């Protein structure tokens, strides 16, 4: 996880330097915020069993096409996951394979490095200080870590490494809304609520019971940001 933080720290250091001219269409900022994450499946072999509270932070890069249309990208570090209840037995591909009987609860907490590609549409022209917007697009990420808390009857396993049980890549749709506050010509505050709908399968096919075809991921992220 420390290695995953290094690129973001380096980019944030660059972002603090006065390299963007006042009339440049480029925008650089940082953000942080909590998220509510959950897993979904319609298979009988497992059921969604609750949500977790994660955290997201990252570097925002934007290109302003005009006063209303903005291309949004950047680099994010996120904690994704959720809870699943397994009706049948399964084997987790941990450092030492863990065999579990039926009626097992698993809480996944997985870390990703993500790269969004989205469009931000300001609802009004950029003449005032308060600028509401809608935002939509895609988000892709690479898994860099993962742990799980497992409950099976009286047996409890905490912070078990499960990187091999979770697929390496995640991709999904993001949509939401928010508001910007223009402090001055260069600096803006941002607050937004974004909903993420995962397209890709979360759980590795080699570590799930028969009958569990697909597990997808959803989240709601609440973020606060600042543009330099």
ROSE-4610 file (N, C-alpha, C; in Angstrom, 1 decimal, always signed):
// ROSE-4610
residu = [X/X/X/X/X/X/X/X/X/X/X/X/X/X/X/X/X/X/X/X/X/X/X/X/X/X/X/X/X/X/X/X/X/X/X/X/X/X/X/X/X/X/X/X/X/X/X/X/X/X/X/X/X/X/X/X/X/X/X/X/X/X/X/X/X/X/X/X/X/X/X/X/X/X/X/X/X/X/X/X/X/X/X/X/X/X/X/X/X/X/X/X/X/X/X/X/X/X/X/X/X/X/X/X/X/X/X/X/X/X/X/X/X/X/X/X/X/X/X/X/X/X/X/X/X/X/X/X/X/X/X/X/X/X/X/X/X/X/X/X/X/X/X/X/X/X/X/X/X/X/X/X/X/X/X/X/X/X/X/X/X/X/X/X/X/X/X/X/X/X/X/X/X/X/X/X/X/X/X/X/X/X/X/X/X/X/X/X/X/X/X/X/X/X/X/X/X/X/X/X/X/X/X/X/X/X/X/X/X/X/X/X/X/X/X/X/X/X/X/X/X/X/X/X/X/X/X/X/X/X/X/X/X/X/X/X/X/X/X/X/X/X/X/X/X/X/X/X/X/X/X/X/X/X/X/X/X/X/X/X/X/X/X/X/X/X/X/X/X/X/X/X/X/X/X/X/X/X/X/X/X/X/X/X/X/X/X/X/X/X/X/X/X/X/X/X/X/X/X/X/X/X/X/X/X/X/X/X/X/X/X/X/X/X/X/X/X/X/X/X/X/X/X/X/X/X/X/X/X/X/X/X/X/X/X/X/X/X/X/X/X/X/X/X/X/X/X/X/X/X/X/X/X/X/X/X/X/X/X/X/X/X/X/X/X/X/X/X/X/X/X/X/X/X/X/X/X/X/X/X/X/X/X/X/X/X/X/X/X/X/X/X/X/X/X/X/X/X/X/X/X/X/X/X/X/X/X/X/X/X/X/X/X/X/X/X/X/X/X/X/X/X/X/X/X/X/X/X/X/X/X/X/X/X/X/X/X/X/X/X/X/X/X/X/X/X/X/X/X/X/X/X/X/X/X/X/X/X/X/X/X/X/X/X/X/X/X/X/X/X/X/X/X/X/X/X/X/X/X/X/X/X/X/X/X/X/X/X/X/X/X/X/X/X/X/X/X/X/X/X/X/X/X/X/X/X/X/X/X/X/X/X/X/X/X/X/X/X/X/X/X/X/X/X/X/X/X/X/X/X/X/X/X/X/X/X/X/X/X/X/X/X/X/X/X/X/X/X/X/X/X/X/X/X/X/X/X/X/X/X/X/X/X/X/X/X/X/X/X/X/X/X/X/X/X/X/X/X/X/X/X/X/X/X/X/X/X/X/X/X/X/X/X/X/X/X/X/X/X/X/X/X/X/X/X/X/X/X/X/X/X/X/X/X/X/X/X/X/X/X/X/X/X/X/X/X/X/X/X/X/X/X/X/X/X/X/X/X/X/X/X/X/X/X/X/X/X/X/X/X/X/X/X/X/X/X/X/X/X/X/X/X/X/X/X/X/X/X/X/X/X/X/X/X/X/X/X/X/X/X/X/X/X/X]
num = [1/1/1/2/2/2/3/3/3/4/4/4/5/5/5/6/6/6/7/7/7/8/8/8/9/9/9/10/10/10/11/11/11/12/12/12/13/13/13/14/14/14/15/15/15/16/16/16/17/17/17/18/18/18/19/19/19/20/20/20/21/21/21/22/22/22/23/23/23/24/24/24/25/25/25/26/26/26/27/27/27/28/28/28/29/29/29/30/30/30/31/31/31/32/32/32/33/33/33/34/34/34/35/35/35/36/36/36/37/37/37/38/38/38/39/39/39/40/40/40/41/41/41/42/42/42/43/43/43/44/44/44/45/45/45/46/46/46/47/47/47/48/48/48/49/49/49/50/50/50/51/51/51/52/52/52/53/53/53/54/54/54/55/55/55/56/56/56/57/57/57/58/58/58/59/59/59/60/60/60/61/61/61/62/62/62/63/63/63/64/64/64/65/65/65/66/66/66/67/67/67/68/68/68/69/69/69/70/70/70/71/71/71/72/72/72/73/73/73/74/74/74/75/75/75/76/76/76/77/77/77/78/78/78/79/79/79/80/80/80/81/81/81/82/82/82/83/83/83/84/84/84/85/85/85/86/86/86/87/87/87/88/88/88/89/89/89/90/90/90/91/91/91/92/92/92/93/93/93/94/94/94/95/95/95/96/96/96/97/97/97/98/98/98/99/99/99/100/100/100/101/101/101/102/102/102/103/103/103/104/104/104/105/105/105/106/106/106/107/107/107/108/108/108/109/109/109/110/110/110/111/111/111/112/112/112/113/113/113/114/114/114/115/115/115/116/116/116/117/117/117/118/118/118/119/119/119/120/120/120/121/121/121/122/122/122/123/123/123/124/124/124/125/125/125/126/126/126/127/127/127/128/128/128/129/129/129/130/130/130/131/131/131/132/132/132/133/133/133/134/134/134/135/135/135/136/136/136/137/137/137/138/138/138/139/139/139/140/140/140/141/141/141/142/142/142/143/143/143/144/144/144/145/145/145/146/146/146/147/147/147/148/148/148/149/149/149/150/150/150/151/151/151/152/152/152/153/153/153/154/154/154/155/155/155/156/156/156/157/157/157/158/158/158/159/159/159/160/160/160/161/161/161/162/162/162/163/163/163/164/164/164/165/165/165/166/166/166/167/167/167/168/168/168/169/169/169/170/170/170/171/171/171/172/172/172/173/173/173/174/174/174/175/175/175/176/176/176/177/177/177/178/178/178/179/179/179/180/180/180/181/181/181/182/182/182/183/183/183/184/184/184/185/185/185/186/186/186/187/187/187/188/188/188/189/189/189/190/190/190/191/191/191/192/192/192/193/193/193/194/194/194/195/195/195/196/196/196/197/197/197/198/198/198/199/199/199/200/200/200/201/201/201/202/202/202/203/203/203/204/204/204/205/205/205/206/206/206/207/207/207/208/208/208/209/209/209/210/210/210/211/211/211/212/212/212/213/213/213/214/214/214/215/215/215/216/216/216/217/217/217/218/218/218/219/219/219/220/220/220/221/221/221/222/222/222/223/223/223/224/224/224/225/225/225/226/226/226/227/227/227/228/228/228]
x = [+0.8/+0.0/+0.9/+2.0/+2.9/+3.4/+3.7/+4.1/+3.1/+1.8/+0.7/+0.6/+1.0/+0.9/+1.9/+3.1/+4.2/+3.8/+3.2/+2.9/+1.9/+1.0/+0.0/+0.7/+1.6/+2.4/+3.2/+3.8/+4.7/+3.8/+2.7/+1.8/+1.3/+0.9/+0.5/+1.5/+2.8/+3.9/+4.0/+3.9/+3.9/+2.7/+1.6/+0.3/+0.5/+1.3/+1.4/+2.3/+3.0/+3.9/+3.1/+3.4/+2.7/+3.0/+2.6/+2.9/+1.8/+0.5/-0.6/-0.9/-0.9/-1.1/-2.6/-2.9/-4.2/-5.2/-4.8/-5.8/-5.7/-5.0/-4.9/-6.2/-6.6/-7.8/-7.6/-6.3/-6.0/-6.3/-6.8/-7.1/-6.5/-5.9/-5.3/-5.8/-6.2/-6.6/-6.5/-6.9/-6.9/-8.3/-8.7/-9.9/-9.8/-10.8/-10.9/-12.3/-12.7/-14.1/-14.4/-15.4/-15.8/-16.7/-16.9/-17.8/-18.6/-19.8/-20.5/-20.5/-20.0/-19.8/-20.6/-21.1/-21.7/-21.6/-21.8/-21.7/-23.1/-23.3/-24.6/-24.5/-25.4/-25.5/-26.9/-27.3/-28.7/-28.6/-27.4/-27.2/-27.7/-28.2/-28.6/-27.4/-26.3/-25.1/-24.6/-24.9/-24.5/-25.5/-25.5/-26.4/-25.7/-26.1/-25.5/-25.9/-24.9/-25.1/-24.7/-24.8/-24.5/-23.4/-23.2/-22.3/-21.1/-20.1/-18.9/-18.7/-18.0/-17.6/-16.2/-15.9/-14.6/-14.1/-13.0/-12.4/-11.7/-11.8/-11.2/-10.5/-9.3/-8.6/-7.8/-7.5/-6.7/-6.4/-5.9/-5.5/-6.5/-7.0/-7.9/-7.2/-7.4/-6.9/-8.1/-8.2/-9.3/-8.9/-9.6/-9.4/-10.7/-10.8/-12.0/-12.1/-13.1/-13.4/-14.0/-14.9/-15.5/-16.0/-16.7/-17.2/-18.1/-18.7/-19.7/-19.2/-18.4/-18.0/-16.6/-16.3/-15.0/-14.8/-13.6/-13.1/-12.4/-12.8/-12.3/-11.5/-10.3/-9.6/-8.7/-7.7/-6.9/-6.4/-5.9/-5.5/-6.1/-6.8/-7.5/-6.9/-7.0/-6.7/-8.0/-8.6/-9.9/-9.9/-10.8/-11.0/-12.4/-12.6/-13.8/-14.2/-15.4/-15.8/-17.2/-17.5/-18.9/-18.9/-20.1/-20.3/-21.1/-20.7/-21.4/-21.6/-22.8/-23.1/-23.2/-22.3/-22.2/-23.0/-24.0/-24.8/-24.1/-23.1/-22.4/-20.9/-20.2/-18.8/-17.9/-16.8/-15.9/-14.4/-13.5/-12.1/-11.5/-10.9/-10.3/-8.8/-8.4/-7.0/-6.0/-6.0/-5.1/-3.7/-2.8/-1.4/-1.4/-2.3/-2.6/-4.1/-4.4/-5.8/-6.7/-7.8/-8.8/-10.0/-10.4/-11.6/-12.7/-13.8/-14.9/-16.2/-17.0/-18.2/-19.3/-20.5/-21.6/-22.0/-22.9/-23.3/-22.1/-21.3/-20.1/-20.3/-20.0/-20.0/-18.6/-18.4/-17.1/-17.3/-16.5/-16.5/-15.2/-15.3/-14.2/-13.8/-12.5/-12.0/-10.8/-11.0/-10.0/-9.5/-8.2/-7.7/-7.4/-7.8/-7.5/-6.8/-6.0/-5.6/-6.5/-7.2/-8.2/-7.9/-8.3/-8.1/-9.5/-10.1/-11.5/-11.3/-12.3/-12.5/-13.9/-14.2/-15.6/-15.8/-17.0/-17.4/-18.2/-17.8/-18.5/-19.2/-20.5/-21.3/-21.9/-21.4/-22.0/-23.4/-24.3/-25.7/-25.9/-25.1/-25.2/-23.9/-23.9/-22.7/-21.8/-20.5/-19.6/-19.4/-20.4/-20.3/-20.4/-20.9/-21.1/-20.0/-20.1/-19.2/-19.6/-20.9/-21.5/-21.9/-21.2/-21.4/-21.9/-23.2/-23.7/-23.3/-23.2/-22.8/-23.3/-23.4/-23.6/-22.3/-22.0/-20.8/-21.1/-20.6/-20.8/-19.6/-19.5/-18.4/-18.0/-16.8/-16.3/-15.2/-15.0/-13.9/-13.3/-12.0/-11.3/-10.2/-9.9/-8.9/-8.2/-7.0/-6.2/-6.1/-6.3/-6.3/-4.8/-4.6/-3.2/-3.2/-4.3/-4.3/-5.7/-5.9/-7.2/-7.1/-8.1/-8.2/-9.7/-9.9/-11.3/-11.4/-12.6/-13.0/-14.0/-13.8/-14.6/-15.2/-16.5/-17.2/-17.9/-17.6/-18.2/-18.6/-19.8/-20.2/-19.5/-18.8/-18.0/-16.5/-16.2/-14.9/-14.9/-13.9/-13.7/-12.3/-12.1/-10.7/-10.7/-9.8/-9.7/-8.5/-8.8/-7.8/-7.0/-7.7/-7.1/-6.8/-5.5/-5.2/-6.0/-6.7/-7.5/-7.2/-6.0/-5.7/-6.0/-5.7/-5.9/-7.3/-8.2/-9.6/-10.4/-9.8/-10.4/-9.7/-10.5/-10.0/-9.1/-8.1/-7.1/-7.7/-8.7/-9.2/-10.6/-11.0/-12.4/-12.8/-14.0/-14.4/-15.9/-16.3/-17.8/-18.2/-19.4/-20.0/-20.2/-19.9/-20.0/-21.0/-21.9/-22.7/-23.1/-23.2/-23.5/-23.6/-23.6/-23.8/-23.1/-22.9/-22.2/-22.2/-21.3/-21.3/-19.8/-19.4/-18.1/-18.3/-17.3/-17.3/-16.1/-16.2/-15.1/-14.5/-13.3/-12.7/-12.0/-11.3/-10.7/-10.5/-9.6/-9.5/-8.9/-8.0/-7.3/-7.9/-8.5/-8.8/-10.3/-10.7/-12.1/-12.2/-13.3/-13.7/-14.8/-14.8/-15.7/-16.3/-17.6/-18.3/-19.2/-19.2/-20.0/-20.4/-21.5/-21.9/-22.0/-21.2/-21.1/-21.5/-22.3/-22.7/-21.9/-21.3/-20.6/-21.3/-21.4/-22.1/-21.0/-20.6/-19.5/-20.0/-19.3/-19.6/-18.9/-17.7/-16.9/-17.1/-16.8/-16.9/-15.9/-16.3/-15.4/-14.6/-15.3/-14.7/-14.1/-12.8/-12.2/-13.0/-13.0/-13.8/-13.3/-12.0/-11.4/-11.7/-12.3/-12.5/-13.9/-14.9/-16.3/-17.0/-18.1/-18.8/-19.6/-20.0/-20.7/-22.1/-22.5/-23.8/-23.6/-22.4/-22.2/-21.5/-22.4/-21.9/-21.2/-21.7/-21.2/-21.5/-20.5/-20.6/-20.1/-21.0/-20.6/-20.6/-20.1/-19.8/-20.5/-21.1/-21.7/-21.1/-21.1/-20.7/-21.3/-21.4/-21.7/-20.6/-20.0/-18.9/-19.2/-18.9/-19.1/-17.7/-17.5/-16.1/-16.1/-14.9/-14.6/-13.3/-13.2/-11.9/-11.6/-10.3/-9.8/-8.9/-9.2/-8.4/-7.4/-6.2/-5.1/-5.2]
y = [-1.2/+0.0/+1.3/+1.2/+2.4/+2.7/+1.6/+1.8/+2.5/+2.1/+2.7/+4.2/+4.7/+6.1/+6.9/+6.3/+7.1/+7.9/+7.3/+8.1/+9.2/+9.0/+10.1/+11.2/+10.9/+11.9/+12.8/+12.1/+12.7/+13.7/+13.2/+14.1/+15.2/+15.0/+16.1/+17.2/+16.7/+17.7/+18.6/+17.9/+18.7/+19.7/+19.2/+20.0/+21.3/+21.3/+22.5/+23.6/+23.2/+24.2/+25.1/+26.4/+27.3/+27.1/+26.0/+25.7/+26.0/+26.2/+26.5/+28.0/+28.5/+30.0/+30.3/+31.5/+31.9/+31.7/+31.9/+31.7/+30.3/+29.4/+28.0/+27.3/+26.4/+25.6/+24.4/+24.2/+23.0/+23.4/+22.4/+22.5/+21.4/+21.6/+20.6/+20.8/+19.7/+19.8/+18.4/+18.4/+17.2/+17.1/+15.9/+15.6/+14.5/+14.4/+13.3/+13.2/+12.0/+11.8/+10.3/+10.1/+8.7/+8.2/+6.9/+6.2/+5.1/+4.8/+3.7/+2.6/+1.4/+0.4/-0.8/-1.5/-2.7/-3.6/-4.9/-5.9/-6.3/-6.7/-7.2/-8.5/-9.4/-10.6/-11.1/-11.8/-12.4/-13.9/-14.4/-15.9/-16.4/-17.7/-18.3/-18.7/-18.9/-19.4/-18.3/-17.1/-16.0/-14.9/-14.0/-12.9/-11.7/-10.5/-9.3/-9.2/-8.9/-9.0/-7.7/-6.6/-5.3/-4.5/-3.3/-2.3/-2.1/-1.4/-1.0/+0.5/+1.2/+2.6/+2.6/+3.1/+3.2/+4.6/+4.8/+6.1/+6.3/+7.5/+7.8/+9.1/+9.1/+10.4/+10.4/+11.5/+11.5/+12.9/+12.8/+14.0/+14.2/+15.4/+15.7/+16.5/+16.1/+16.8/+17.1/+18.3/+18.7/+19.6/+19.5/+20.3/+21.0/+22.3/+23.1/+23.3/+22.7/+22.9/+24.3/+24.7/+26.0/+26.2/+27.3/+27.6/+26.5/+25.7/+24.7/+23.3/+23.0/+21.6/+21.3/+20.4/+20.1/+18.6/+18.2/+16.8/+16.6/+15.5/+15.2/+13.9/+13.9/+12.7/+12.8/+12.0/+12.1/+10.7/+10.6/+9.4/+9.3/+8.2/+8.0/+6.8/+6.8/+5.6/+5.4/+4.2/+4.0/+2.7/+2.6/+1.4/+0.9/-0.2/-0.7/-2.0/-2.4/-3.7/-3.8/-4.7/-5.0/-6.3/-6.7/-8.0/-9.0/-10.2/-11.3/-12.4/-13.0/-14.2/-15.4/-16.4/-17.6/-18.7/-19.3/-20.4/-21.7/-21.8/-23.0/-22.8/-23.9/-23.8/-23.2/-22.7/-22.1/-22.2/-22.0/-21.9/-20.6/-19.8/-18.6/-18.8/-18.2/-18.3/-17.4/-17.6/-16.7/-17.3/-16.8/-17.3/-18.8/-19.1/-20.5/-20.7/-21.6/-21.7/-22.0/-21.2/-21.3/-22.0/-23.2/-23.9/-23.5/-23.1/-22.6/-23.4/-23.7/-24.4/-23.4/-23.9/-23.0/-22.0/-21.1/-20.0/-19.2/-18.7/-18.0/-16.5/-15.6/-14.2/-13.6/-13.0/-12.4/-10.9/-10.1/-8.6/-8.3/-7.9/-7.6/-6.1/-5.8/-4.4/-4.4/-3.9/-4.0/-2.6/-2.4/-1.2/-1.2/+0.0/+0.1/+1.4/+1.5/+2.7/+2.9/+4.0/+4.2/+5.4/+5.4/+6.5/+6.7/+7.9/+8.2/+8.9/+8.8/+9.6/+10.0/+11.2/+11.7/+13.1/+13.4/+14.8/+15.5/+16.8/+17.6/+18.7/+18.8/+19.8/+20.8/+22.0/+23.0/+23.4/+23.5/+23.7/+25.1/+26.1/+27.5/+28.0/+29.1/+29.7/+30.1/+30.1/+30.4/+31.9/+32.6/+34.0/+34.3/+33.4/+33.6/+32.8/+32.9/+32.2/+30.7/+30.5/+29.2/+28.5/+27.4/+26.7/+25.3/+25.0/+23.6/+22.9/+21.5/+20.7/+19.3/+18.6/+17.2/+16.6/+15.3/+14.7/+13.2/+12.7/+11.3/+10.8/+9.5/+8.9/+7.6/+7.2/+5.9/+6.0/+4.8/+4.7/+3.3/+3.3/+2.0/+2.0/+0.8/+0.7/-0.7/-0.7/-1.9/-2.2/-3.4/-3.8/-3.8/-3.2/-3.2/-3.8/-4.2/-4.8/-5.3/-6.2/-6.6/-7.5/-7.3/-8.1/-8.3/-9.3/-9.7/-10.1/-9.8/-10.4/-11.5/-12.7/-13.9/-14.4/-14.7/-15.2/-16.5/-17.6/-18.9/-19.6/-19.5/-20.0/-19.3/-20.1/-19.5/-19.1/-19.4/-19.1/-17.7/-16.9/-15.6/-15.4/-14.9/-14.6/-13.1/-12.4/-11.0/-10.6/-9.7/-9.1/-10.2/-11.1/-12.2/-11.6/-11.8/-11.3/-12.1/-11.3/-12.0/-11.3/-10.9/-10.3/-11.3/-12.6/-13.5/-13.9/-13.6/-13.9/-12.8/-11.6/-10.5/-10.3/-10.0/-9.8/-8.5/-8.6/-7.5/-6.2/-6.2/-5.0/-4.7/-3.5/-3.1/-1.9/-2.0/-0.9/-0.7/+0.6/+0.8/+2.2/+2.5/+3.8/+4.6/+5.9/+6.9/+8.0/+8.4/+9.6/+10.3/+11.6/+12.3/+13.8/+14.6/+16.0/+16.7/+18.0/+18.7/+20.2/+20.9/+22.3/+22.8/+23.8/+24.4/+25.8/+26.2/+27.6/+28.3/+29.4/+30.1/+31.0/+30.7/+31.6/+32.8/+32.5/+33.6/+33.0/+33.7/+33.2/+31.8/+31.5/+30.2/+29.1/+29.5/+28.5/+28.3/+27.0/+26.6/+25.5/+25.6/+24.5/+23.6/+22.3/+21.4/+20.5/+20.3/+19.3/+18.5/+17.1/+16.3/+15.0/+14.4/+13.1/+12.3/+11.2/+10.4/+8.9/+8.4/+7.0/+6.1/+5.0/+4.1/+2.8/+2.4/+1.1/+0.2/-0.8/-1.7/-2.6/-2.7/-3.6/-4.9/-4.9/-6.1/-7.0/-8.3/-9.2/-9.0/-9.0/-8.7/-9.9/-11.0/-12.2/-13.1/-13.6/-14.5/-15.8/-16.3/-17.5/-18.8/-18.8/-19.9/-19.9/-18.9/-18.8/-18.5/-19.1/-18.9/-20.2/-20.4/-21.7/-21.8/-23.1/-23.3/-22.6/-22.0/-21.3/-19.8/-19.3/-17.9/-17.4/-16.9/-16.5/-15.1/-14.2/-12.8/-12.0/-11.3/-10.4/-9.0/-8.0/-6.6/-5.7/-4.5/-3.6/-2.3/-1.7/-0.3/+0.5/+1.8/+2.7/+4.1/+4.8/+6.2/+7.0/+7.9/+8.7/+10.1/+10.6/+12.0/+12.6/+13.6/+14.2/+15.7/+16.1/+17.5/+17.7/+18.8/+19.0/+20.4/+20.7/+22.0/+22.0/+23.0/+23.2/+24.4/+24.1/+25.1/+26.2]
z = [+0.0/+0.0/+0.0/+0.7/+0.7/-0.7/-1.5/-2.9/-3.7/-3.4/-4.1/-3.9/-2.7/-2.3/-3.0/-3.4/-3.9/-5.1/-6.2/-7.3/-7.0/-6.1/-5.8/-5.1/-4.2/-3.4/-4.4/-5.4/-6.4/-7.2/-7.7/-8.5/-7.7/-6.4/-5.6/-5.4/-5.3/-5.1/-6.4/-7.5/-8.8/-8.9/-8.4/-8.5/-7.7/-6.6/-5.7/-6.4/-7.5/-8.1/-9.0/-9.2/-10.0/-11.5/-12.1/-13.4/-14.4/-13.8/-14.7/-14.7/-15.9/-16.0/-15.7/-15.3/-14.9/-16.0/-17.3/-18.4/-19.0/-18.4/-18.9/-18.8/-19.7/-19.6/-18.7/-18.2/-17.3/-15.9/-15.1/-13.7/-12.9/-11.8/-11.0/-9.5/-8.9/-7.5/-6.8/-5.6/-4.8/-4.1/-3.7/-3.0/-2.0/-1.1/-0.2/+0.2/+0.6/+1.1/+1.4/+2.2/+2.5/+1.5/+1.5/+0.6/+1.3/+0.8/+1.3/+0.1/+0.4/-0.6/-0.3/-1.3/-1.2/-2.4/-2.3/-3.3/-3.7/-5.0/-5.4/-6.2/-6.1/-6.9/-6.8/-7.8/-7.8/-7.7/-7.4/-7.3/-5.9/-5.9/-4.6/-3.8/-4.4/-3.6/-2.6/-2.8/-2.0/-2.0/-0.9/-0.8/-0.3/-0.8/-0.2/+1.3/+2.1/+3.6/+4.3/+3.5/+4.2/+3.5/+3.9/+3.3/+4.2/+3.7/+4.5/+4.2/+5.1/+4.9/+4.4/+3.2/+2.7/+2.7/+2.0/+1.9/+0.5/+0.0/-1.3/-1.2/-1.9/-2.0/-3.3/-3.8/-5.1/-5.7/-6.9/-7.6/-8.8/-8.9/-10.0/-11.1/-12.3/-13.5/-14.4/-14.8/-15.7/-16.8/-17.9/-19.1/-19.4/-19.4/-19.6/-21.1/-21.7/-23.1/-23.3/-22.5/-22.4/-21.0/-20.7/-19.4/-18.8/-19.6/-19.1/-19.2/-20.2/-20.4/-20.0/-19.1/-18.5/-18.6/-19.1/-19.1/-17.8/-17.0/-15.7/-15.7/-15.2/-15.0/-13.7/-13.6/-12.4/-12.0/-10.7/-10.1/-8.7/-8.5/-7.2/-6.4/-5.1/-4.3/-3.5/-3.7/-3.1/-2.3/-1.3/-0.5/-0.8/-1.6/-2.0/-1.3/-1.4/-0.8/-0.5/+0.5/+0.9/+1.6/+1.9/+2.7/+1.9/+1.9/+1.3/+2.3/+2.2/+3.0/+2.1/+2.3/+1.4/+2.0/+1.3/+1.7/+1.7/+0.7/+0.6/+1.0/+1.1/+1.4/+0.3/+0.7/-0.3/+0.2/-0.7/-0.3/-0.8/+0.2/-0.1/-0.5/-1.5/-2.0/-1.3/+0.0/+0.8/+0.8/+1.7/+1.7/+2.1/+3.1/+3.4/+3.1/+2.1/+1.7/+2.9/+2.9/+4.0/+3.5/+4.0/+3.7/+4.7/+4.1/+5.0/+4.6/+5.7/+5.5/+5.0/+4.9/+4.5/+5.6/+5.2/+6.2/+6.7/+5.7/+6.1/+5.6/+6.5/+6.2/+5.9/+4.8/+4.4/+4.1/+4.8/+4.6/+3.8/+2.6/+1.7/+1.9/+1.9/+1.9/+1.0/-0.2/-1.3/-1.7/-1.9/-2.3/-3.8/-4.5/-5.9/-6.2/-7.3/-7.9/-9.1/-9.2/-10.2/-11.1/-12.3/-13.3/-13.9/-13.5/-14.1/-15.4/-16.2/-17.5/-17.5/-17.2/-17.0/-17.6/-17.8/-18.2/-17.1/-16.9/-15.9/-16.7/-16.5/-17.1/-16.1/-16.2/-15.3/-15.8/-14.8/-15.1/-15.6/-15.0/-15.4/-16.0/-16.6/-17.1/-16.0/-16.2/-15.1/-14.8/-14.5/-14.2/-12.7/-11.9/-10.4/-9.7/-8.4/-7.5/-7.3/-7.3/-7.0/-8.3/-8.7/-10.0/-9.8/-9.8/-9.7/-11.0/-10.9/-12.0/-11.9/-13.0/-13.1/-13.6/-13.3/-13.7/-14.0/-15.1/-15.5/-16.4/-16.4/-17.2/-16.7/-16.8/-16.5/-15.5/-14.8/-13.8/-13.9/-14.1/-14.1/-13.1/-12.5/-11.5/-11.4/-10.8/-10.7/-9.2/-8.8/-7.4/-6.9/-5.7/-5.2/-3.8/-3.2/-1.9/-1.6/-0.6/-0.2/+1.0/+2.0/+3.2/+3.4/+4.3/+4.6/+6.0/+6.6/+7.9/+7.7/+8.2/+7.9/+9.2/+9.1/+10.3/+9.8/+10.5/+10.2/+11.5/+11.9/+13.2/+14.3/+15.2/+16.2/+15.8/+14.5/+14.0/+13.4/+13.8/+13.2/+12.8/+11.6/+11.0/+10.6/+11.2/+10.9/+10.0/+9.1/+8.2/+7.4/+6.9/+6.1/+4.7/+4.2/+2.9/+1.8/+0.9/-0.1/-1.5/-1.7/-3.0/-4.1/-3.9/-5.0/-5.2/-4.3/-4.4/-5.1/-5.3/-6.0/-7.3/-8.4/-9.7/-9.7/-10.7/-10.7/-11.2/-12.0/-12.7/-12.4/-12.2/-12.0/-13.0/-13.5/-14.4/-14.2/-14.3/-14.1/-14.5/-14.4/-14.7/-13.5/-13.6/-12.5/-12.9/-12.0/-12.3/-11.0/-11.0/-9.8/-10.0/-9.0/-9.0/-7.9/-8.1/-7.0/-7.3/-6.6/-6.7/-6.5/-7.3/-7.1/-6.6/-5.8/-5.3/-5.7/-6.5/-7.1/-6.0/-5.5/-4.5/-5.2/-6.2/-7.0/-8.4/-9.2/-10.6/-10.7/-9.8/-9.8/-8.9/-7.8/-6.8/-6.7/-6.5/-6.4/-5.3/-4.6/-3.7/-4.4/-4.1/-4.8/-3.7/-3.9/-3.1/-4.0/-3.9/-4.9/-4.2/-4.8/-4.4/-5.7/-5.8/-7.0/-6.7/-7.6/-7.5/-8.6/-8.1/-9.0/-9.1/-10.4/-10.7/-11.5/-10.8/-11.4/-12.5/-13.6/-14.6/-14.5/-14.0/-14.0/-12.8/-12.9/-11.8/-10.7/-9.5/-8.4/-7.9/-7.7/-7.1/-8.2/-7.9/-8.7/-8.9/-10.1/-10.4/-9.6/-9.3/-8.6/-7.1/-6.6/-5.1/-4.7/-5.5/-5.1/-5.4/-4.7/-4.8/-6.1/-6.4/-7.6/-7.5/-8.7/-8.7/-8.5/-8.1/-8.0/-9.3/-10.2/-11.5/-11.5/-10.8/-10.9/-9.6/-9.2/-8.1/-8.5/-8.5/-8.9/-7.7/-7.9/-6.8/-7.1/-6.0/-6.1/-5.0/-5.1/-4.1/-4.3/-3.2/-3.2/-2.5/-3.2/-2.7/-2.4/-1.2/-0.8/-0.8/-1.6/-1.7/-1.5/-1.0/-0.9/-1.6/-2.4/-3.2/-3.2/-3.7/-3.8/-5.1/-5.9/-7.1/-6.9/-7.3/-7.2/-8.2]
